[in-house]
Amino acid sequence: MRVDTPTEVVCVGQTPPPYHGQAVMIKALLDGTYGTIRLRHVPLVFSRELHEVGRLRFAKLLQLPFVVVRIWWARLRFCARVLYYPPAGPNMVPVLRDIVILLLTRPFFPVTVFHFHAGGLGAFIQRLPIPMRLLARAAYGRPDLVIRLSAATPNDGTALGARAEAIIPYGIADLYPDGPPPRLPLVNRPARLLFVGALRPTKGVLIAVDAVRRLLAAGHDVTLDLVGDPISVAFAEQLRSAIEAAGLGERVRLRGVLTGAAKDAVYAAADIFCFPTFYEAEAFSVVVIEAMLHALPVVATRWRGLTDLVAEGVSGLLVPPCDPQAVADAVAVLLTDPAQLQRMGAAGRALYLERYTLAAYRARLEAALVAARGVISRAPRWR
């Protein structure tokens, strides 16, 4: 389709803070320069700290009407045809938020595009009580285009009766145009394992800690850096207790949230990226792409989009979810073969350059949003 004027898109979404994959990637989209689309951002500012995400707060209710009015205003002011919206994951509070926003705004847009940064919404809606299910289908049903991150993520678009689908993996900016600096050889020093992400049970944080305990018991000299915020005060205490109970106070370091140069430095200093997630809303992992960018071999779970990201036996090793012994065994395989460790890191770097650059991500999204412009939605919003 020939496009004479840029497609006006109202882009609704949160940018950091807090720092998590969806917010980071929406900012990456908004920061791009495009020839065929114009993005008009309506920010979601319901959560400023990670522990607030998905929790009901009175202040969040006060924000709802402002978000709706800003979407209406952007639609009128810029004559925007396309509403770009990132639906919630399988969590009641953000789903209720979405229902309110979408019921009040979707009817004013000819085209709706849902970008599923989280997975599992379709199955979650099916479990709702009938009145809530009907409202959810009215809000989410029959989008013109859904964007998924991987064919291995839940097929929420089909569950919602989407008219079209695009699979567009994440992409991030390259920090090393000339290649990442070489790592120090594993001689007379501990091997450094790295986890980056929200510190929550289903991200596999406790499994990573237990894997370190097993590795040390088997005679491997390892440490673990945990980068990210605990999802709650209660889990922070649970995590610290688990570390102390295992006698790992000198081996497992809680680094908090790191950004910019500090975050890059911790990747550069690591030897293996360890990501044993089984998170219920996991779709695709920015942090694994960051590890590949830094030429880090990856040990991760066979979980949703990770099966696309990690080329098993080439750029890393995949293990079953919830199995700390399997994580420990996979790490041990790499530690006992430094040549393989280096080969896998280089292979991950090559895959990043081939598939997951920021330029490729933006170009694919731009093409999808331009194509969506020609679709006019007139059918009922439910199925």
N, C-alpha and C positions, 0 to 999 in steps of 0.2 A: 504494500500500500504506500502510495506517495504521500508524504507529510509536508505540507507547506508551512505550517506554523507549529511551534512547540506545543506538545500536549500538556495541559495544565493538570497537575496531580496534587490533590490534598493528601499529604503524607502525615498520618497520625502515628505517634510513637514516642517512646521514652528514649532519651539519650543519657549518657552517664552524668552524674551519679544516680544510682549505684552502678558499679561495674559488673556487668554480666553480658553474655554473648549477644542477646537480642539488642540491648541498648548500644553496645559497641558497633554492631553491624548496621543499625539504623543511622547512627552518626556517620558511619563510613559511606552510606548511601547519600545522605544529605550533603556531605562535604564534597561530593563529586561535581564536575563540570560537564554539562550535557548539551548536545545540540538539538535534540528532538523532544525533550521533556523539560518542564519547569516544575520543581518541587516546592510546594507551599506547606511548610511544617506547622503542624498543630501539636505542641508538646504534651505528653502525658507526664505529670509530675506528682503522681500519687505516692511514690516511695522515694525517699532520699537515702535510706540505709537498707542494706540487704535484708536485715531481719524484718523490715516492714513489708516486703514483697509478699503479696497474697494474703495479707491480714487486714481485717476490717478496722478502720479508724474513722472517727467522726470527721476529721479534716479531709479525708478522701471523699466523703459524701459531699462536702462543700465544693470540691473541685469539679464535680460532675457537670453542673450547669455551665460552668465557664468553658469546659472542653466542648460541649455541644454547641454553644453559641459561637465559639471560635471556628468550629467546622462549618457552621452555616455561613458565617461571614466570609471565610475563605472561598466557599462555593460561589457566593454572589459576587464578591469583589473581583475574582480572577476568572469567573465563568468556567470553573474547573469541571471537567466531565468525569474525572476518575477519582474515586476514593480508594486510597491505599491504606490498609489497616492490618496490624499484626494481631490475630486472635489470641486469646488467653490459652494457657495450657489447662490441664485437667485439675482445676482448683475453683471452688465455688465462688469465692469473693471476686476474683477478676472476671469470671464468667458473668456474674450478675452485673458488673460494671459494663462489660461489653454489650450485654443485652440492652441496657438503658441507652448507651451511646448509639448503637447501631439502629435500634428501632426509631430513634429520633433523627437520624441523619441519612441513612441509606436511601430512603425514598426520594431525596433531593439530588441524587447522583445517577446519571445514566449507567455508569459502570462501577462495579465494586471489585477490587482486587484484594484478596487475603494472602498475606505472606506468613506461612506457618513456621515461625522460629521455634515454637514448642510443638510437641506432638501429643496426641491422645485425646484431642477435644471431641472427635466424633464418637468414640466409645463412651466418653464421660457423659455426653448429652443423652445417650441411650439409657443411662442408668438414673437419670433424673426423674422425679415424680412427673406424672403426665402434664399437669398445668405448666410446670417449669420447662418441660421438654418442648411443649408447643411454643412457648415464648422464645426459647433458644432457637428453634427451627425458623421461626419468623425473623429473628435477628440475623442468624448466620446463613440461612438456607439460600441455595441457588446463587452463589457468587459467580461473577462472569469469568474470573480467573483465580486459580489458587496457585501459589508458588510453594513448592516443597524443596527441601534441601537435599534430599536423597531419595532414591527409590526404596531404600530400606527403612524409611520413617513411616509411621502410621499413615494410612491413606485417608486422611481427614477430608480431603476434597471430595472423594467419592461419597463418603458418608453424608456430606452436606449437599450433594447434588450439583457440584460445580460444573459449569459449562465447558471449561477448558483448564488445562493444567500445564505448568512448566516446572521442570526440575532444575534448580539453579543453586549449586553449592556456594558456600561462602568463599570469599577471597580477602586477603589482607595485604598491606603494603610491605614490600621487600625492604629490609633494613640493610641488606648486604649486596649491593649491585655487583661487587667483585667477589662475592662468596663469603661465608662466615669464617671467622678466624679459627685456626686449628685448635683442638682441645688438647689439654695436657694428657700425656699417656697415663694409664692406670698403673702407676708404679709407686709403691711406698706411700699411698694415700688412700683414703676411703673412696669408694664409688658413690657419687652423689645422685640420688633419685630425686625427682621433682614432681610434685602435684600442684596444679594451678586450677582454681575454680572455687565456687561456693563450697564452704565446708559444711556439708550436710551428710547424714548417714547414707542416703541413696546415691551419693556421688562416690561412694566407696572409700571414704577417708579412713574409717576404722579398719577396713580390709587392707589398705596400704600400710597402716601402722603394724598390723599383725604380720603382714608379709615381711616387714623389716625385722621383726622379732625372729621369725623363722629363718631368715637369711643369716642373721648373726649366729643363731644356734647351729647353723650348718657350716659356720666358719668363714662366711663372706663379710668383708669389711665394708659396710655401707652406712650412709646417712640418708635422711629424707627431709626435704624442705616442703612445707605445706604453705602455699601462697593463696590467700583469700580470707574472707571474713566468715566466721561461724554464722550459721543461719539463725541461731538463737543463743541467749545466755546459757540456757540449760544444756544445749549441745556443746558449747564451748567448755563447760565444766566436765561433761562426760568425756570429751576428747582428751582434755588434760589428765583426767583420772586414768584413762586407758593408757596413755603414754607413760605415766608414772608407775602404774601397776605392772607394766611390762619392763620396767627398768630402762626406758629409752629416753630419759630426760636429756642425755647428752647426744643422742642420735637423731631425734626428731625435733625439728625446729619449726615453730609457728611464726611465720614471717608477716602475717597480716596482708592487707591489700597493697600490692606494688603496681605502680604504673610507670610509663616512660622508661627512662634509662635504668632505673632500679629493677624493673621487671625484665628488661632485656638482659641485664647483667646476670640475673639468677638463671635464666635460660642458658646463657653462654657458659656458665660455670657447671651446669649439670652434665651428667653422662647418659642418663636414661629418663625418659618421661614416663611416669606411671599414672595411669588413669583408669582405675577399675570401677567405673560408674555403672549403675543400673537405675539411674534417676528416671522417675516416671514420666517426666516431661522432656527428657533428652531427645533431641532430634539430630543435631550435627554439632560438632565441637570446634569452636574457634581456638581453644587452647591447644588442641592437637595440631591444628594447622600452624600455630605459632611454633610448636615443637619441631615440625617438619621444616619450617623456614630456617630454624636454627640448626638444622642437620642433626637433630636428636632422634635416635631410635625410640620407638614407642612400644610400651607394654600396656594393652588396654583390653577391655571386655568386648566380646561379640554382642554388641548392643546397638541396635538401630543404625544410624548413619556412620558409626565407627567402622562398620564392616566395609563401607565404601572408602572411607578415609585411609585406613591402615591396610596396605597391601601385605597380607599375612606372609611371613617368611621372606619378605623383600624389604619393607620399610619398618617392620616391627612384628610383634607377636600378639596374637589375640587369645584370650583365655575365657572360660565360662564366668558369668557373673557370680558374685558372692562366694568366691573360692580363693581365700588367701594363700593356700598352698600352691595353687596353680600360678598365682601372681609371683610368688617367691621362686618357683621352678623356672618360669620364663625369664625372670631377671637373672637367675643363676646361669642359665644357658648363655646369655649375652656376656656376663662377666667372665666366663671361662673361655671366651673366644673373642679377644679384642679386635681381630680382623673383621669378624662378622659385625661387631658393634659399629665399626667405622663404615662398613659397606651399607648397613641398614640406614645409618644417618645420612649418608650421601644419597641413597635411593629416595628417602623421604624428601630431601631437599629438591631432587629432580622432579618428583611428583608435584611438589608445591609449585615449582616454576611452570610446570605443564598445565596444571588444573586450577590452582587456588590463588592466583594473584588478584589484587584489588582491581586492576584494570579490567580483567576478564569478568569479575563479579559485577562491576558497574555496567559494563557493556551489555551483559546478558539481561540485567534488570531493565536497562533502558529499552532494549528491544522488546521485552515482554510488556512493558507499560505502554509503549507506542502501539503495539499490536492490539492491546486491550481497548484502546481508544475507539476503535471502530465497532465495538460491541454495544448494542443497546439492549438493556434488560427490561423486558416487559412481562415476563412470566411471573407467576406467584413466587414468593420468597420461601415457601416451605415445600416440604416433600412428603 
